[in-house]
């Protein structure tokens, strides 16, 4: 049963070390201000990162989980040593977004990756796109923070976007899927300000990994992304959102469900109900994706946690 919990509940007890070739990266920190609900004026904020590596690729993702690596490591190692489960939601924040976006240089082909469950193991699924942004570069210039920038506009995902890029930073890249300007995008937002990214700073990462400590424990089961068509990806992910435990439930007999969860007063069934509610709350927190008509903007949870911000 321990192994079941270690995989199913974010690899608490597993000791699986994924081996990655060492690489370095230029990490750019973007503050994302966004409107998660279409029918509400309330805005939310999160720090995201764009890592441009020395392996001819970039990786964009929510920085929340990575930023808590030191806390995660201490908590999980303590659980491994004690051999009991502990609810990490009180000490760790839940990410707002769980998808990860790769861009391959120099083609800038986009790979969009997220996870679904296959039985008791997480599986990475992905789709790829050859995006060619039709940028209109204007003469307007502006100083944003320490960066000298120039204005550009484009249409994407059913929205009109205004970007400010800096040719002083020699990367034709930007947050989310955006790329293709003669310099790094420093700021970009849609006309209705549903989504707005602003570059806050950058630093060099000597020994880079795109995965957090918790993900590092899970990579042996997450594996290489399974490439799907966009249509198949959307269907697979939407089915998972509707019933996150559909592939797990047939394995959970009544006898298993009634067992006490190690280190808690509750049963496995109680824990599953709690997890299911967290998944659904997480998915329902955002009905206003970056790309209009795309229901796959906010992905599955990549750690056990409790969403603290009630919408």
PyMOL commands that set and color helices and strands:
alter all, ss='L'
color gray80, all
select helices_A, chain A and resi 2-8+64-67+69-82+88-90+213-222+230-242+246-249+254-257+268-284
alter helices_A, ss='H'
color red, helices_A
select strands_A, chain A and resi 23-34+44-53+57-62+100-104+109-118+121-129+136-144+147-156+159-166+184-190+195-208+226-227
alter strands_A, ss='S'
color yellow, strands_A
deselect
rebuild
show_as cartoon
